[in-house]
Amino acid sequence: MVEMFAAENGLKGDPRLQAISNAIRVVPHFPKQGIMFQDITTLLLDHKAFKNTVDIFVDRYKDMDISVVAGVEARGFMFGPTIALAIGAKFVPLRKPRKLPGEVIAEAYELEYGSDCLEMHVGAVEAGERAIVIDDLVATGGTLSAAISLLERVGAEVVECACVIGLREVKGQRRLNGKPLYILVEPREIDSC
């Protein structure tokens, strides 16, 4: 996996990145003790920071001949459809079990605290289509890895994974099978008083 932070990939000093980071709220000890939850709902409330987030992704992918933007439930749904519309691609939701009404294929994956599964409608993606996977945050890479597997099982070419927030060193680096990972900002620390 090749990790790319936007600031090191043509956007060094871009004030939009700091504005995006500042718009993310840190909620200590959620959903459990010791977790510093990166809450993007406050980013969505800031229309300028939200637009900047989408614009940076659109600028990156508009000339890459992407035909599929696959969004990971649920926060990938907040960015994926807008990016897909702007670059002329279709949006494909990757959902938790029993949320899609049609025939699905599934991919189970391990988390730090258990296991989960992603599903995609059969026929949503065709062999040879070029795809990106979008989510809000990457920590271990397990969810993104499952998304890549789903798309590759139907013959899609996963060009890149994209996340708003990512650790400098993703813990599960080998999970993404060499796919590039594009990250806008690092996780925020708790604001000091």
Secondary structure, DSSP 4 states (H G I P E B T S, - for coil): --EEEGGGTT-TT-HHHHHHHHTSEEEET-SSTT-EEEETHHHHH-HHHHHHHHHHHHHHHTTTT--EEEEETTGGGGTHHHHHHHHT-EEEEEB-TT--SS-EEEEEEEETTEEEEEEEETTSS-TT-EEEEEEEEESSSHHHHHHHHHHHHTT-EEEEEEEEEE-SS-TTGGGGTT--EEEEEPPPPPPP-
